[in-house]
Amino acid sequence: MLSRVGWDGVPAPSLLRSLGLNYGRGALMGAADVVPGVSGGTVALIVGIYERLIRSIRAAAGVPVALLRADLPGTRSRLRAVDWGLVVPLAAGILTAIVVGAAIIPGLMDRFPEGMRAVFFGLIVGSLVLPWSRIGEHSVRMYAVSGAAALLAFVLVGLPARDLSDPMLAYVFVCAMVAICAMILPGVSGAFLLLVFGIYQPTMEAVRSVDLVYIVVFAAGAALGLGLFARLLDTLLARRHDITMAALVGLMVGALRALWPWLDADRGLLAPPLEASALGIVALALVAFALVTALLAVARRRGSPAQRLPTEPLK
């Protein structure tokens, strides 16, 4: 049994409290993943489970490889390395929050587009400090990498929107592969990536209507992307940590264009109108910014941002 997570010799009430707490943490992560602006990885870092989660993902990602190699001892070793007392209730909480959030968030975006974009804009700006603070040396090179990544993202998200009310399943698969990576990157929102890719609304509708074909394709892409990216992230952060984080920050900054509250029909940027309502929109963005800032301040007091990913690449 897994004594590390309290299965051996631990009183049942303590075990139940631990499982319930991890379920609640998962619910917070899932709620964040539904909102285009907050990262589930950021929440994991704030609530103090980031390092444990990364280690479990790295271990789980190696299981299929070990099975393909018929390496049964390696498979058992990797399965034992997964923190099941964390992962199982966390996954249940994430799924619960996603289902509930899918019934609420899209409707709010349809009714209050400018206000909702302002909230998401403020959330992302507030979270930028997290990946930037993980860069060891803020050199001219890091600023250059961030600037180039920001320019790339700014151009890409400014392209004319396509009608993706019924996206091809192959496109959904690829988008899910990319968006799920945000789950293990603090500061990056998977829901925001879906919004940029144009499949946020179709995905939420598929969850609400229980479209099993769409959900299975999306889940398959997410599983493959998460497994592959866990290994890639481990290698990049172990060997090119600062450049990786600098590029991440730049992509986040450039992609903010898609969440500017005032956009025309072709997603072109508009100046804030000289109306009282514009002040309310700005206030929403400032409140969202203040919320994320307060959460990150809590994390700093706990010492969470100092946690680093494992430096030994997954083999």
LUMVEXRO-439566 format. One line per field, with one value per residue (C-alpha): z negated, y, x negated; residue in one letter. Coordinates in steps of 0.1 Angstrom, whole numbers. Each point is the difference from the previous one (the first is absolute). Layout:
Z (Z	...)
Y (Y	...)
X (X	...)
residuo (A	...)
This chain:
Z (0	4	-34	15	4	-32	8	-25	-36	4	-17	24	-9	9	33	8	-8	23	28	-5	0	32	16	-9	14	33	1	-2	28	21	-5	10	32	11	-4	29	-21	-30	1	-18	-4	-18	-24	-6	-9	-23	-20	-4	21	32	-5	-11	31	24	-14	4	36	9	-15	16	34	0	-6	36	12	-25	10	37	-9	-21	-29	-29	-28	15	3	-36	-12	19	-13	-36	6	8	-31	4	-32	17	36	-3	-21	18	34	-14	-12	33	21	-24	3	38	4	-23	15	36	-9	-13	15	38	-8	-19	30	23	-22	-12	26	-8	-38	2	22	-24	-29	20	11	-36	-11	25	-6	-37	6	22	-31	-8	30	3	-37	8	24	-18	19	17	27	34	16	-21	9	37	-2	-18	26	30	-15	-9	36	14	-23	7	37	-2	-23	22	31	12	-19	18	-5	-23	-11	13	-1	16	-25	11	-8	-34	-7	7	-19	-30	2	-3	-24	-26	-3	-19	-29	-10	9	-27	15	32	4	20	4	14	25	11	4	22	20	5	-16	-35	6	19	-28	-27	21	4	-37	-7	26	-8	36	-6	34	-5	-36	7	28	-22	-29	22	13	-35	-14	28	-3	-37	1	27	-14	-35	14	22	-28	-23	25	10	-36	-10	28	12	-29	2	38	-2	-27	19	31	-20	-14	34	15	-29	6	37	-3	-22	32	3	-34	5	-11	31	33	33	20	14	-34	8	-30	-9	-24	-32	6	-19	-20	-36	8	10	-36	-12	25	-12	-36	8	14	-30	-24	19	-1	-37	-7	18	-17	-34	7	12	-32	-20	20	-6	-38	2	21	29	29	-10	9	31	23	-4	17	11	34	3	15)
Y (0	36	11	33	11	-14	-34	-21	4	33	5	1	35	14	-19	13	35	-3	-14	27	27	-12	-2	36	9	-18	19	33	-11	-11	33	18	-21	9	37	14	19	-21	-30	-32	-2	33	-13	-31	21	23	-29	-17	-31	11	-20	-32	3	5	-30	-22	12	-8	-35	-7	13	-27	-29	-5	1	-26	-22	3	-12	-29	14	-12	9	36	1	-10	25	29	-9	-1	35	15	16	-16	15	33	-8	-19	25	29	-13	-6	36	14	-20	12	36	-2	-14	26	28	-10	7	35	17	0	16	28	6	2	25	21	-3	32	-4	-37	8	27	-24	-26	28	10	-36	-6	32	-8	-34	12	6	-38	-14	32	-4	-35	14	-1	28	28	7	18	-34	-9	32	-6	-35	13	28	-23	-25	29	13	-35	-5	35	-6	-35	10	30	-21	1	-24	-31	-16	-29	-7	-36	-6	-31	-27	-1	37	-6	-28	23	29	-22	-12	35	15	-28	11	30	-23	-4	35	26	32	-16	-6	-30	16	31	-21	-16	35	10	-32	6	-31	12	3	-33	-18	15	-9	-36	-3	14	-22	-31	-3	-32	0	35	-7	-32	17	29	-22	-21	30	14	-33	-2	36	-1	-31	14	35	-12	-15	30	24	-20	1	37	12	-21	11	34	11	38	2	-23	22	32	-13	-10	34	16	-23	9	38	-2	-21	26	16	-26	11	38	10	22	-19	4	-27	-11	0	33	21	30	29	0	21	32	-13	-8	-37	0	8	-30	-22	14	-6	-37	-4	16	-22	-31	12	7	-35	-18	22	-8	-37	1	20	-29	-24	21	-1	-37	-2	-18	21	-11	-36	-11	-28	-32	7	-35	-7	-28	-31)
X (0	-10	-12	-11	36	12	15	-20	9	17	34	29	11	-35	0	35	-10	-30	21	26	-26	-16	35	5	-34	10	33	-19	-23	29	19	-32	-4	36	-7	-21	-26	-10	-22	7	-38	0	27	-20	-30	20	16	-34	2	-18	-32	19	22	-29	-18	31	6	-36	3	34	-12	-27	24	12	-36	-11	30	-9	-35	14	-19	22	-24	-2	38	5	-27	17	34	-13	-15	35	15	34	14	-5	7	33	20	-17	12	35	1	-12	26	28	-10	-3	35	15	-20	10	36	-7	-31	10	34	-17	-24	30	19	-29	-28	-19	3	-11	-30	-10	1	-21	-24	-6	-5	-27	-18	0	-14	-29	-22	0	-19	-21	-11	-13	-26	-34	-17	21	-26	3	2	31	17	-7	14	31	4	-2	25	24	-2	7	30	13	1	15	29	7	8	36	22	13	34	-8	35	-6	-37	-16	-7	-37	-3	17	-26	-29	14	6	-36	-13	26	-5	-36	12	10	-37	-12	7	14	14	37	12	34	-17	-18	32	15	-29	3	37	14	8	37	3	-19	23	31	-13	-4	34	17	-21	-13	-19	-18	-13	-9	-19	-20	-8	-10	-22	-18	-3	-15	-25	-10	-4	-22	-22	-2	-9	-32	-7	6	-23	-28	4	2	-29	-22	14	21	-3	5	31	16	-9	17	30	4	-3	27	23	-6	6	31	16	11	28	14	-1	35	8	-3	17	17	-34	-17	-17	-9	22	-6	21	31	5	29	7	3	-37	-9	19	-19	-33	10	8	-35	-16	20	-11	-36	2	15	-29	-25	14	0	-36	-9	14	-21	-32	7	2	-32	18	-14	-35	8	-18	9	-22	-33	-7	16	24	-16)
residuo (M	L	S	R	V	G	W	D	G	V	P	A	P	S	L	L	R	S	L	G	L	N	Y	G	R	G	A	L	M	G	A	A	D	V	V	P	G	V	S	G	G	T	V	A	L	I	V	G	I	Y	E	R	L	I	R	S	I	R	A	A	A	G	V	P	V	A	L	L	R	A	D	L	P	G	T	R	S	R	L	R	A	V	D	W	G	L	V	V	P	L	A	A	G	I	L	T	A	I	V	V	G	A	A	I	I	P	G	L	M	D	R	F	P	E	G	M	R	A	V	F	F	G	L	I	V	G	S	L	V	L	P	W	S	R	I	G	E	H	S	V	R	M	Y	A	V	S	G	A	A	A	L	L	A	F	V	L	V	G	L	P	A	R	D	L	S	D	P	M	L	A	Y	V	F	V	C	A	M	V	A	I	C	A	M	I	L	P	G	V	S	G	A	F	L	L	L	V	F	G	I	Y	Q	P	T	M	E	A	V	R	S	V	D	L	V	Y	I	V	V	F	A	A	G	A	A	L	G	L	G	L	F	A	R	L	L	D	T	L	L	A	R	R	H	D	I	T	M	A	A	L	V	G	L	M	V	G	A	L	R	A	L	W	P	W	L	D	A	D	R	G	L	L	A	P	P	L	E	A	S	A	L	G	I	V	A	L	A	L	V	A	F	A	L	V	T	A	L	L	A	V	A	R	R	R	G	S	P	A	Q	R	L	P	T	E	P	L	K)
